[in-house]
């Protein structure tokens, strides 16, 4: 069985992913933004999950989480599920935190990054991006960036299986009650990529929707843009991948 971190697991897709992995017998590390929200994780902790707490919008908190997890022993997989739809935390949570965790966590051999169909509307350029979140960020840009990060990691770390997943427009707090996609299908692909030994799940560099390999934005596999993004994030955070 695998040891899997699921960020943003107090509700929605992250909660469903953590619950399913626990039910399958995997060792799960759940995550909440603060102690108040962590109370929602108590049923999962009672079932055997470990928990970490920290605001992914704060770089110091991300670094502390990474150090805490490294001290606790190796992770087999990370599902970068946490996301923000609007506001100043969009860039810090949706791309800076996954980048830092990818750079700082030791050993995981499977990485799953939550993307979105919105990434097709993203702007493939890093000049002028407010990585600190001093102003509201573009959700579409952040999802293009994190999808590109997944592809870049697949290229640069051939021993790691790194993939991006579009869960669809599902009825979560972010998606709203009228969202048309299937919530159950929305979280199955990331669980499969994080733990399955089926041949397709052992591939890397893919952009997946409901366990189907799809073609992402053309910039995702542009190595020049990948390098631009990684360079901008390394400079901004002081941490190279």
MARTOR-979132 format. One record per residue (C-alpha): chain; x, y, z. Coordinates in nm, 4 decimals, decimal comma, m for minus. Example, Ala and Ser with C-alpha at 12.3 -4.5 7.8 and 13.67 -1.06 7.14 Angstrom:
MARTOR-979132
+------+----------+----------+----------+
| unit |     east |    north |       up |
+------+----------+----------+----------+
|    A |   1,2300 |  m0,4500 |   0,7800 |
|    A |   1,3670 |  m0,1060 |   0,7140 |
+------+----------+----------+----------+
//
This chain:
MARTOR-979132
+------+----------+----------+----------+
| unit |     east |    north |       up |
+------+----------+----------+----------+
|    A |   0,0000 |   0,0000 |   0,0000 |
|    A |   0,1114 |   0,3573 |  m0,0680 |
|    A |   0,1592 |   0,6591 |   0,1575 |
|    A |  m0,0157 |   0,9490 |  m0,0141 |
|    A |  m0,0435 |   1,3178 |   0,0703 |
|    A |  m0,3653 |   1,4862 |  m0,0444 |
|    A |  m0,3549 |   1,8639 |  m0,0072 |
|    A |  m0,6774 |   2,0509 |   0,0567 |
|    A |  m0,8586 |   1,7466 |   0,1898 |
|    A |  m1,1189 |   1,8968 |   0,4251 |
|    A |  m1,3940 |   1,8907 |   0,1616 |
|    A |  m1,4784 |   1,8442 |  m0,2051 |
|    A |  m1,2513 |   1,6484 |  m0,4373 |
|    A |  m0,9675 |   1,6323 |  m0,1855 |
|    A |  m1,1916 |   1,4869 |   0,0830 |
|    A |  m1,3373 |   1,2325 |  m0,1582 |
|    A |  m0,9891 |   1,1340 |  m0,2746 |
|    A |  m0,8622 |   1,0884 |   0,0811 |
|    A |  m1,1670 |   0,8854 |   0,1840 |
|    A |  m1,1388 |   0,6532 |  m0,1160 |
|    A |  m0,7662 |   0,5963 |  m0,0647 |
|    A |  m0,8211 |   0,5195 |   0,3033 |
|    A |  m1,0990 |   0,2755 |   0,2192 |
|    A |  m0,8612 |   0,0989 |  m0,0206 |
|    A |  m0,6111 |   0,0492 |   0,2603 |
|    A |  m0,3574 |   0,3165 |   0,1689 |
|    A |  m0,1815 |   0,5309 |   0,4265 |
|    A |  m0,3077 |   0,8837 |   0,3756 |
|    A |  m0,1815 |   1,2200 |   0,4935 |
|    A |  m0,4616 |   1,4743 |   0,4914 |
|    A |  m0,4175 |   1,8505 |   0,4957 |
|    A |  m0,6093 |   2,1516 |   0,6257 |
|    A |  m0,5369 |   2,5223 |   0,5971 |
|    A |  m0,5641 |   2,5964 |   0,9695 |
|    A |  m0,6526 |   2,4277 |   1,3010 |
|    A |  m1,0157 |   2,5354 |   1,2742 |
|    A |  m1,0616 |   2,3624 |   0,9397 |
|    A |  m0,8593 |   2,0649 |   1,0625 |
|    A |  m1,1483 |   1,9671 |   1,2900 |
|    A |  m1,3272 |   1,8459 |   0,9770 |
|    A |  m1,0495 |   1,5901 |   0,9287 |
|    A |  m1,1138 |   1,4171 |   1,2612 |
|    A |  m1,3194 |   1,1298 |   1,1074 |
|    A |  m1,0335 |   1,0568 |   0,8660 |
|    A |  m0,7712 |   1,0748 |   1,1418 |
|    A |  m0,9845 |   0,8397 |   1,3510 |
|    A |  m0,9676 |   0,5948 |   1,0603 |
|    A |  m0,5879 |   0,6097 |   1,0564 |
|    A |  m0,4961 |   0,9123 |   0,8464 |
|    A |  m0,2133 |   1,1425 |   0,9484 |
|    A |  m0,2725 |   1,5155 |   0,9263 |
|    A |  m0,0725 |   1,8288 |   0,8510 |
|    A |  m0,1902 |   2,1849 |   0,8884 |
|    A |  m0,0701 |   2,4983 |   0,7156 |
|    A |  m0,1838 |   2,7756 |   0,4855 |
|    A |  m0,0525 |   2,7032 |   0,1360 |
|    A |  m0,0774 |   3,0731 |   0,0561 |
|    A |   0,2121 |   3,1308 |   0,2989 |
|    A |   0,5530 |   3,0150 |   0,1779 |
|    A |   0,6903 |   2,9669 |   0,5270 |
|    A |   0,3970 |   2,7375 |   0,6042 |
|    A |   0,4616 |   2,5369 |   0,2871 |
|    A |   0,8268 |   2,4959 |   0,3845 |
|    A |   0,7276 |   2,3863 |   0,7352 |
|    A |   0,4806 |   2,1310 |   0,5969 |
|    A |   0,7484 |   1,9898 |   0,3670 |
|    A |   0,9987 |   1,9611 |   0,6521 |
|    A |   0,7397 |   1,7954 |   0,8768 |
|    A |   0,6496 |   1,5435 |   0,6082 |
|    A |   1,0120 |   1,4651 |   0,5272 |
|    A |   1,0813 |   1,4020 |   0,8952 |
|    A |   0,7845 |   1,1641 |   0,9165 |
|    A |   0,9155 |   0,9336 |   0,6433 |
|    A |   0,8918 |   0,8995 |   0,2650 |
|    A |   0,5771 |   0,9629 |   0,0679 |
|    A |   0,4972 |   0,7426 |  m0,2287 |
|    A |   0,2669 |   0,9935 |  m0,3958 |
|    A |   0,1365 |   1,3478 |  m0,3668 |
|    A |  m0,1992 |   1,4667 |  m0,4979 |
|    A |  m0,1741 |   1,8435 |  m0,5340 |
|    A |  m0,5466 |   1,8988 |  m0,4948 |
|    A |  m0,5719 |   2,2279 |  m0,3028 |
|    A |  m0,6951 |   2,5143 |  m0,5178 |
|    A |  m0,8462 |   2,8609 |  m0,5039 |
|    A |  m1,0916 |   2,9960 |  m0,7601 |
|    A |  m1,0639 |   3,3721 |  m0,7063 |
|    A |  m0,8767 |   3,6324 |  m0,5074 |
|    A |  m0,5243 |   3,7055 |  m0,3955 |
|    A |  m0,4416 |   3,3462 |  m0,2997 |
|    A |  m0,4849 |   3,2089 |  m0,6526 |
|    A |  m0,1193 |   3,2161 |  m0,7572 |
|    A |   0,0290 |   3,1328 |  m0,4141 |
|    A |  m0,1967 |   2,8292 |  m0,3631 |
|    A |  m0,2489 |   2,7033 |  m0,7174 |
|    A |   0,1081 |   2,7134 |  m0,8471 |
|    A |   0,3670 |   2,8440 |  m0,5978 |
|    A |   0,2752 |   2,5912 |  m0,3266 |
|    A |   0,2772 |   2,2878 |  m0,5616 |
|    A |   0,6102 |   2,4058 |  m0,7018 |
|    A |   0,7655 |   2,4424 |  m0,3562 |
|    A |   0,6319 |   2,1079 |  m0,2345 |
|    A |   0,7656 |   1,9426 |  m0,5496 |
|    A |   1,1063 |   2,0975 |  m0,4908 |
|    A |   1,1214 |   2,0261 |  m0,1175 |
|    A |   0,9556 |   1,6893 |  m0,0600 |
|    A |   1,1930 |   1,3960 |  m0,0832 |
|    A |   1,1251 |   1,0676 |  m0,2567 |
|    A |   0,7653 |   1,0669 |  m0,3932 |
|    A |   0,7626 |   0,8759 |  m0,7190 |
|    A |   0,4113 |   0,9764 |  m0,8230 |
|    A |   0,2887 |   1,3332 |  m0,8497 |
|    A |  m0,0641 |   1,4325 |  m0,9495 |
|    A |  m0,1479 |   1,7971 |  m1,0129 |
|    A |  m0,5094 |   1,9139 |  m1,0325 |
|    A |  m0,5629 |   2,1089 |  m1,3503 |
|    A |  m0,8818 |   2,2416 |  m1,5088 |
|    A |  m1,0332 |   2,2926 |  m1,8510 |
|    A |  m0,9858 |   2,6606 |  m1,7719 |
|    A |  m0,6143 |   2,6159 |  m1,8392 |
|    A |  m0,6903 |   2,6424 |  m2,2123 |
|    A |  m0,7688 |   3,0111 |  m2,1527 |
|    A |  m0,4426 |   3,0698 |  m1,9684 |
|    A |  m0,1704 |   3,3051 |  m2,0894 |
|    A |   0,1615 |   3,1253 |  m2,1546 |
|    A |   0,3856 |   3,3998 |  m2,0186 |
|    A |   0,5377 |   3,4687 |  m1,6786 |
|    A |   0,6354 |   3,8321 |  m1,7183 |
|    A |   0,4434 |   4,0509 |  m1,4760 |
|    A |   0,2817 |   3,7650 |  m1,2816 |
|    A |   0,2119 |   3,8553 |  m0,9184 |
|    A |   0,3363 |   3,5360 |  m0,7529 |
|    A |   0,2970 |   3,6834 |  m0,4026 |
|    A |  m0,0749 |   3,7480 |  m0,4415 |
|    A |  m0,0701 |   4,1190 |  m0,3711 |
|    A |  m0,3620 |   4,1413 |  m0,6145 |
|    A |  m0,6175 |   3,8927 |  m0,7466 |
|    A |  m0,4678 |   3,6258 |  m0,9704 |
|    A |  m0,5912 |   3,4624 |  m1,2884 |
|    A |  m0,7310 |   3,1151 |  m1,2247 |
|    A |  m0,6843 |   3,0199 |  m1,5913 |
|    A |  m0,3191 |   3,1264 |  m1,5848 |
|    A |  m0,2549 |   2,9393 |  m1,2598 |
|    A |  m0,3974 |   2,6179 |  m1,4038 |
|    A |  m0,1931 |   2,6532 |  m1,7223 |
|    A |   0,1138 |   2,6980 |  m1,5034 |
|    A |   0,0465 |   2,3942 |  m1,2837 |
|    A |  m0,0293 |   2,1765 |  m1,5873 |
|    A |   0,3005 |   2,2899 |  m1,7375 |
|    A |   0,4751 |   2,2148 |  m1,4074 |
|    A |   0,3477 |   1,8569 |  m1,4242 |
|    A |   0,4870 |   1,8161 |  m1,7758 |
|    A |   0,8185 |   1,9782 |  m1,6825 |
|    A |   0,8647 |   1,7448 |  m1,3855 |
|    A |   0,7922 |   1,4472 |  m1,6105 |
|    A |   1,0656 |   1,5647 |  m1,8474 |
|    A |   1,3268 |   1,6503 |  m1,5851 |
|    A |   1,2644 |   1,3619 |  m1,3455 |
|    A |   1,2255 |   1,0517 |  m1,5624 |
|    A |   1,2071 |   0,8287 |  m1,2545 |
|    A |   0,8956 |   1,0137 |  m1,1336 |
|    A |   0,5463 |   0,9635 |  m1,2757 |
|    A |   0,4075 |   1,3153 |  m1,3007 |
|    A |   0,0631 |   1,3850 |  m1,4458 |
|    A |  m0,2048 |   1,6535 |  m1,4535 |
|    A |  m0,5748 |   1,5796 |  m1,4084 |
|    A |  m0,8784 |   1,7775 |  m1,5151 |
|    A |  m1,1490 |   1,6568 |  m1,2734 |
|    A |  m1,4224 |   1,8287 |  m1,4703 |
|    A |  m1,6706 |   2,0902 |  m1,3532 |
|    A |  m1,8020 |   1,9043 |  m1,0516 |
|    A |  m2,0504 |   2,0051 |  m0,7784 |
|    A |  m1,8132 |   2,1073 |  m0,5005 |
|    A |  m1,8007 |   2,4342 |  m0,3080 |
|    A |  m1,5755 |   2,5716 |  m0,5824 |
|    A |  m1,7768 |   2,4270 |  m0,8704 |
|    A |  m2,1190 |   2,5131 |  m0,7296 |
|    A |  m2,4264 |   2,2914 |  m0,6868 |
|    A |  m2,5270 |   2,3196 |  m1,0509 |
|    A |  m2,1998 |   2,1880 |  m1,1940 |
|    A |  m2,2753 |   1,9297 |  m1,4657 |
|    A |  m1,9906 |   1,6781 |  m1,4233 |
|    A |  m1,9924 |   1,3620 |  m1,2104 |
|    A |  m1,8317 |   1,4141 |  m0,8681 |
|    A |  m1,7471 |   1,0446 |  m0,8393 |
|    A |  m1,5645 |   1,0425 |  m1,1729 |
|    A |  m1,4052 |   1,3725 |  m1,0746 |
|    A |  m1,1799 |   1,2165 |  m0,8117 |
|    A |  m1,1190 |   0,8640 |  m0,9432 |
|    A |  m0,8456 |   0,9560 |  m1,1911 |
|    A |  m0,6117 |   1,1114 |  m0,9368 |
|    A |  m0,6486 |   0,8094 |  m0,7059 |
|    A |  m0,5725 |   0,5784 |  m0,9988 |
|    A |  m0,2637 |   0,7735 |  m1,1051 |
|    A |  m0,1387 |   0,7934 |  m0,7466 |
|    A |  m0,1644 |   0,4224 |  m0,6632 |
|    A |  m0,2547 |   0,1907 |  m0,9513 |
|    A |  m0,0128 |  m0,0527 |  m1,1127 |
|    A |  m0,2129 |  m0,0663 |  m1,4351 |
|    A |   0,0153 |   0,0114 |  m1,7312 |
|    A |  m0,1610 |   0,3363 |  m1,8256 |
|    A |  m0,1326 |   0,4651 |  m1,4681 |
|    A |   0,2425 |   0,4064 |  m1,4789 |
|    A |   0,2943 |   0,6574 |  m1,7606 |
|    A |   0,4095 |   1,0155 |  m1,7119 |
|    A |   0,3627 |   1,3609 |  m1,8588 |
|    A |  m0,0065 |   1,3181 |  m1,9344 |
|    A |  m0,3094 |   1,5427 |  m1,9074 |
|    A |  m0,6042 |   1,3270 |  m1,8020 |
|    A |  m0,9810 |   1,3651 |  m1,7899 |
|    A |  m1,1841 |   1,0781 |  m1,6431 |
|    A |  m0,8988 |   0,8315 |  m1,7075 |
|    A |  m0,8715 |   0,9396 |  m2,0701 |
|    A |  m0,5510 |   1,0932 |  m2,1997 |
|    A |  m0,6260 |   1,4335 |  m2,3535 |
|    A |  m0,4299 |   1,6973 |  m2,5409 |
|    A |  m0,3560 |   2,0025 |  m2,3218 |
|    A |  m0,2826 |   2,3630 |  m2,4175 |
|    A |  m0,0015 |   2,3723 |  m2,6736 |
|    A |   0,2296 |   2,5556 |  m2,4299 |
|    A |   0,2254 |   2,2711 |  m2,1748 |
|    A |   0,4800 |   2,0609 |  m2,3657 |
|    A |   0,6789 |   2,3578 |  m2,4966 |
|    A |   1,0162 |   2,3043 |  m2,3293 |
|    A |   1,1086 |   2,6712 |  m2,3640 |
|    A |   0,7949 |   2,7726 |  m2,1744 |
|    A |   0,8535 |   2,4999 |  m1,9149 |
|    A |   1,2024 |   2,6380 |  m1,8549 |
|    A |   1,0704 |   2,9943 |  m1,8401 |
|    A |   0,8142 |   2,8938 |  m1,5775 |
|    A |   1,0615 |   2,6957 |  m1,3670 |
|    A |   1,3132 |   2,9780 |  m1,3862 |
|    A |   1,0581 |   3,2365 |  m1,2773 |
|    A |   0,9430 |   3,0219 |  m0,9842 |
|    A |   1,2992 |   2,9410 |  m0,8775 |
|    A |   1,3905 |   3,3086 |  m0,8793 |
|    A |   1,0740 |   3,4088 |  m0,6988 |
|    A |   1,1005 |   3,1474 |  m0,4224 |
|    A |   1,4774 |   3,1120 |  m0,3986 |
|    A |   1,4301 |   2,7376 |  m0,4425 |
|    A |   1,5305 |   2,5465 |  m0,7548 |
|    A |   1,3429 |   2,2364 |  m0,8617 |
+------+----------+----------+----------+
//
